[in-house]
Amino acid sequence: MSFLRNRPWLWIVFAFALLIAGWIVLLKIAADHRPATVELHPPSSHEQP
């Protein structure tokens, strides 16, 4: 454990890598379980003259 104790910045790099990997996994899961039809910009009545 002296390897990590002598290099505290390595914990920060490891924590950021774990955080980014976690977000990537969550975004991939969210993209796979998207609803089939998502209307992002529905036609609104105020756009018509």
N, CA and C atoms as a LAMMPS dump frame, in Angstrom:
ITEM: TIMESTEP
0
ITEM: NUMBER OF ATOMS
147
ITEM: BOX BOUNDS ff ff ff
-5.0000000000000000e+02 5.0000000000000000e+02
-5.0000000000000000e+02 5.0000000000000000e+02
-5.0000000000000000e+02 5.0000000000000000e+02
ITEM: ATOMS id mol type element x y z
1 1 1 N 0.815 -1.214 0
2 1 2 C 0 0 0
3 1 3 C 0.846 1.261 0
4 2 1 N 2.164 1.128 0.184
5 2 2 C 3.009 2.323 0.209
6 2 3 C 3.052 2.991 -1.164
7 3 1 N 2.771 2.217 -2.218
8 3 2 C 2.758 2.796 -3.567
9 3 3 C 1.685 3.874 -3.669
10 4 1 N 0.472 3.58 -3.161
11 4 2 C -0.605 4.567 -3.215
12 4 3 C -0.445 5.636 -2.144
13 5 1 N 0.17 5.296 -1.026
14 5 2 C 0.334 6.275 0.046
15 5 3 C 1.34 7.347 -0.356
16 6 1 N 2.309 6.994 -1.177
17 6 2 C 3.308 7.97 -1.622
18 6 3 C 2.795 8.822 -2.777
19 7 1 N 1.696 8.426 -3.385
20 7 2 C 1.148 9.158 -4.536
21 7 3 C -0.329 9.467 -4.292
22 8 1 N -0.64 10.505 -3.509
23 8 2 C -2.054 10.806 -3.22
24 8 3 C -2.826 11.276 -4.447
25 9 1 N -2.129 11.832 -5.445
26 9 2 C -2.829 12.286 -6.651
27 9 3 C -3.391 11.108 -7.43
28 10 1 N -2.809 9.91 -7.206
29 10 2 C -3.301 8.735 -7.913
30 10 3 C -4.72 8.396 -7.477
31 11 1 N -5.045 8.653 -6.202
32 11 2 C -6.418 8.424 -5.728
33 11 3 C -7.393 9.349 -6.449
34 12 1 N -6.967 10.6 -6.696
35 12 2 C -7.838 11.561 -7.374
36 12 3 C -8.08 11.119 -8.812
37 13 1 N -7.019 10.695 -9.49
38 13 2 C -7.16 10.218 -10.869
39 13 3 C -8.069 8.995 -10.91
40 14 1 N -7.878 8.083 -9.969
41 14 2 C -8.692 6.868 -9.92
42 14 3 C -10.153 7.201 -9.645
43 15 1 N -10.402 8.147 -8.74
44 15 2 C -11.773 8.531 -8.412
45 15 3 C -12.46 9.173 -9.621
46 16 1 N -11.755 10.042 -10.342
47 16 2 C -12.344 10.669 -11.521
48 16 3 C -12.613 9.648 -12.62
49 17 1 N -11.701 8.708 -12.81
50 17 2 C -11.91 7.672 -13.821
51 17 3 C -13.121 6.82 -13.466
52 18 1 N -13.267 6.488 -12.187
53 18 2 C -14.414 5.696 -11.744
54 18 3 C -15.711 6.478 -11.928
55 19 1 N -15.681 7.772 -11.623
56 19 2 C -16.867 8.612 -11.765
57 19 3 C -17.281 8.73 -13.231
58 20 1 N -16.316 8.969 -14.105
59 20 2 C -16.614 9.098 -15.533
60 20 3 C -17.119 7.775 -16.09
61 21 1 N -16.499 6.666 -15.694
62 21 2 C -16.95 5.353 -16.16
63 21 3 C -18.37 5.079 -15.684
64 22 1 N -18.677 5.465 -14.464
65 22 2 C -20.03 5.276 -13.946
66 22 3 C -21.055 6.067 -14.741
67 23 1 N -20.725 7.308 -15.071
68 23 2 C -21.641 8.123 -15.862
69 23 3 C -21.835 7.54 -17.261
70 24 1 N -20.762 7.022 -17.864
71 24 2 C -20.876 6.433 -19.202
72 24 3 C -21.795 5.217 -19.159
73 25 1 N -21.638 4.378 -18.131
74 25 2 C -22.501 3.196 -18.004
75 25 3 C -23.952 3.622 -17.817
76 26 1 N -24.196 4.621 -16.961
77 26 2 C -25.568 5.076 -16.736
78 26 3 C -26.171 5.66 -18.011
79 27 1 N -25.381 6.416 -18.773
80 27 2 C -25.903 6.994 -20.01
81 27 3 C -26.189 5.916 -21.044
82 28 1 N -25.358 4.864 -21.095
83 28 2 C -25.617 3.766 -22.027
84 28 3 C -26.893 3.029 -21.647
85 29 1 N -27.104 2.791 -20.345
86 29 2 C -28.33 2.13 -19.9
87 29 3 C -29.541 3.004 -20.22
88 30 1 N -29.417 4.302 -19.988
89 30 2 C -30.526 5.209 -20.268
90 30 3 C -30.826 5.254 -21.763
91 31 1 N -29.801 5.191 -22.598
92 31 2 C -30.013 5.224 -24.046
93 31 3 C -30.674 3.935 -24.526
94 32 1 N -30.363 2.813 -23.88
95 32 2 C -30.96 1.544 -24.284
96 32 3 C -32.423 1.455 -23.873
97 33 1 N -32.805 2.106 -22.789
98 33 2 C -34.173 2.001 -22.275
99 33 3 C -34.971 3.262 -22.563
100 34 1 N -34.656 3.894 -23.683
101 34 2 C -35.396 5.075 -24.101
102 34 3 C -36.794 4.686 -24.55
103 35 1 N -37.788 5.531 -24.338
104 35 2 C -39.108 5.264 -24.936
105 35 3 C -39.014 5.268 -26.459
106 36 1 N -39.898 4.522 -27.098
107 36 2 C -39.82 4.351 -28.547
108 36 3 C -40.069 5.678 -29.268
109 37 1 N -41.058 6.437 -28.812
110 37 2 C -41.374 7.698 -29.481
111 37 3 C -41.225 8.834 -28.475
112 38 1 N -40.291 9.719 -28.773
113 38 2 C -40.081 10.89 -27.929
114 38 3 C -40.205 12.117 -28.816
115 39 1 N -41.219 12.937 -28.529
116 39 2 C -41.428 14.155 -29.31
117 39 3 C -40.768 15.3 -28.555
118 40 1 N -39.589 15.716 -29.024
119 40 2 C -38.851 16.746 -28.308
120 40 3 C -39.461 18.126 -28.526
121 41 1 N -39.864 18.406 -29.76
122 41 2 C -40.438 19.71 -30.077
123 41 3 C -41.818 19.504 -30.695
124 42 1 N -42.853 19.376 -29.881
125 42 2 C -44.193 19.201 -30.448
126 42 3 C -44.645 20.48 -31.141
127 43 1 N -45.414 20.348 -32.184
128 43 2 C -45.91 21.552 -32.874
129 43 3 C -46.807 22.35 -31.936
130 44 1 N -46.401 23.562 -31.635
131 44 2 C -47.167 24.381 -30.696
132 44 3 C -48.032 25.38 -31.449
133 45 1 N -49.077 25.83 -30.79
134 45 2 C -50.053 26.687 -31.467
135 45 3 C -49.522 28.104 -31.676
136 46 1 N -48.553 28.554 -30.866
137 46 2 C -48.084 29.929 -31
138 46 3 C -47.151 30.112 -32.195
139 47 1 N -46.733 29.021 -32.846
140 47 2 C -45.891 29.156 -34.033
141 47 3 C -46.719 29.44 -35.286
142 48 1 N -48.001 29.122 -35.227
143 48 2 C -48.851 29.35 -36.398
144 48 3 C -49.283 30.815 -36.428
145 49 1 N -49.399 31.393 -37.622
146 49 2 C -49.796 32.816 -37.73
147 49 3 C -51.251 33.035 -37.336
